[in-house]
Amino acid sequence: MKNKWRNLLMLLAVILLVVLPLLLVNGDFGGADDAAESAITEIDPTYKPWFKPLAELPGETESMLFALQAALGAGVIGYTLGLLRGRQERQNQQNRQKLND
C-alpha cells in the first residue's frame, strides 16, 4: 500500500512539472539557433553565414527530430542503467549464495 501512494505522488509530481510551466509561462519558446542569429545580426549586421543548411525543414519537423533524438538518448541511458543495475543485483545474489554455502 505504501508503494502505491509513493508511485501516485511521483506521478502527480511529474504531471505538475510538465503542466505548470506551460500554464505559468506565456511566451514564444524559440530555439537557440534563432536567438544566436538575432544576437549576431544585432552585433554585426553585415555578417554572412559560413555555409547554408543542406535542407530547410519546417519547424514541426525540426521539433520532431529533436524530440526523437532526446527519446533515443533517454532510451540508451535507461537501458544502460537497467543493465548495470541488473548486473549488480546478480552479483549481490551470487555473493549471498556464496555466504550461505
LINTAHU-V254032 format. One line per field, one symbol per residue. phi: phi as a letter, one per 40 degrees, with the letter a starting at -180 (. if undefined). burial: + if it has 24 or more other ideal C-beta (glycine too) atoms within 12 Angstrom, else -. Layout:
phi->???
burial->???
This chain:
phi->.ccccccccccccccccccdccccbbiccccccccccccccccbcccbccabccacccdcccccccccccccccccccccccccccccccccccccccccc
burial->-----------------------------------------------------------------------------------------------------
